[in-house]
Amino acid sequence: MEISARLSRRRFLGFCFVDGSGLSYFALVPRTIYLDYNATTPLDPAVGEAMQPFLHEIWGNPSSVHHLGRKARAALDEARARAAHFLGAKPSELIFTSGGTEANNLAILGTARALKAKGKHLITSAIEHHAVLHCFDYLEKNEGFSVTRLPVNPEGRVAVEDLVKALQADTIIVSVMAANNEIGTLQPVAEIGSLCRSRGVIFHTDAVQWFGKEPFTDLNQFNADLVSLCGHKFHGPKGAGLLFIRSPLHPDPILFGGAQENERRSGTENLPAIVGLVESITRFLKIPVFDKSRLLPLKDQLENLIHSIPGCEMVSSKVHGLSNTVAFVVTGTDGMALMAGLDLEGICASSGSACSAGSLEPSHVITALGKRDAANALVRFSLGRETSGDEINQVIKILPEVIRRAQLNGKTASGW
Ligand SMILES: Cc1ncc(COP(=O)(O)O)c(C=O)c1O
């Protein structure tokens, strides 16, 4: 079937199809409005361009001793040096990983195992990403560590006084994220970091959602020993991340094999992805690619609407929140119905995390805010570089009806 024409509408895209027998069809498809930038961002064309030579010409293995390998090695070293210079670290303090999940796993599992002779108490917060929380769960269940999970206030912030109370003589790691992925809350990481430093405790921050959204000068601003980031959250490639490890800390490896990355992370380096990651780091962090001055008015518009819809309650913080994240819960329905309703209108949003069965798990973040009953009915809009005022106006027009329909279905299904 051949597409012979494409018509643009405000809310729909029109397609004309001609099949093999010459019959033509017309279809209206909802226009895609992508509001899921905290899940991932599209690859920036210039970043894609920078990766090209490493997909086609310089494809050698950086560990090979022949000239193709040496060329790849030189490019890898140069990428690391560029990233280090830009981030304010030594090249030897950066480990390239397959993304944020691996960076967090290496930081937590590797450091806990390396320092277990010093102590076996670990601290994190209740609203971390699963790539952090599940590492702590694992260490507690299988390796004899004890874990304190700090509570958060109704806007999702950790209180430094709670951390002071939780620190013990045998605490070896504190891990608190810089910005939350579901509700966008910013944590007082610099303060937490300096407290940890004064107590001789290693501090890790998962800054995967923070980079590209908040002003960055250099890695010292976190006062952290370990910082995780990944490229696909700021228009870099997927499958590429980085862990900053302040020297002389030396986490145990979690991947064993060829002893790459200075014996700290085995596996042939993904050079195209690393080059793309470094390109996106140098382009999109110092002047954050998520432009607050453009995004905040759009966020305000959405928030004003949400406040006016019956049964909706904002859960993203107005004061300590990312400028791109609008999160709210809805009574009388659930995340799956809301996501399906939005998707039918072409709107991509998010709700908690998908489980392997293709349904949605209740959000542990909303539960930690003290709203357990609403943990199944979270909606997250995360705006980004390509989000336009016109798109937000469309969402504002459609959203009350999508919510009303989902609530109506919820009522019918549960008799509520
Ligand atoms: C806060 C946070 N940490 C870690 C991750 C995992 O990153 P990746 O998808 O690169 O493994 C994500 C991804 O959504 C995230 O939001």
The ligand as a MOL file (V3000), in Angstrom:
LIG
                    3D

  0  0  0     0  0            999 V3000
M  V30 BEGIN CTAB
M  V30 COUNTS 16 16 0 0 0
M  V30 BEGIN ATOM
M  V30 1 C 16.1590 8.7610 37.8870 0
M  V30 2 C 16.5210 7.6740 36.9360 0
M  V30 3 N 17.5410 6.8530 37.2330 0
M  V30 4 C 17.9140 5.8680 36.4160 0
M  V30 5 C 17.2540 5.6270 35.2340 0
M  V30 6 C 17.6800 4.4960 34.3590 0
M  V30 7 O 18.3800 4.9860 33.2390 0
M  V30 8 P 18.5760 4.0780 31.9360 0
M  V30 9 O 17.2720 4.0570 31.2430 0
M  V30 10 O 19.6140 4.8280 31.1350 0
M  V30 11 O 19.0550 2.7650 32.3580 0
M  V30 12 C 16.1750 6.4510 34.8880 0
M  V30 13 C 15.4220 6.2100 33.6390 0
M  V30 14 O 14.2630 6.5130 33.5210 0
M  V30 15 C 15.8040 7.4960 35.7480 0
M  V30 16 O 14.7770 8.2920 35.4830 0
M  V30 END ATOM
M  V30 BEGIN BOND
M  V30 1 1 1 2
M  V30 2 1 2 3
M  V30 3 2 2 15
M  V30 4 2 3 4
M  V30 5 1 4 5
M  V30 6 1 5 6
M  V30 7 2 5 12
M  V30 8 1 6 7
M  V30 9 1 7 8
M  V30 10 2 8 9
M  V30 11 1 8 10
M  V30 12 1 8 11
M  V30 13 1 12 13
M  V30 14 1 12 15
M  V30 15 2 13 14
M  V30 16 1 15 16
M  V30 END BOND
M  V30 END CTAB
M  END
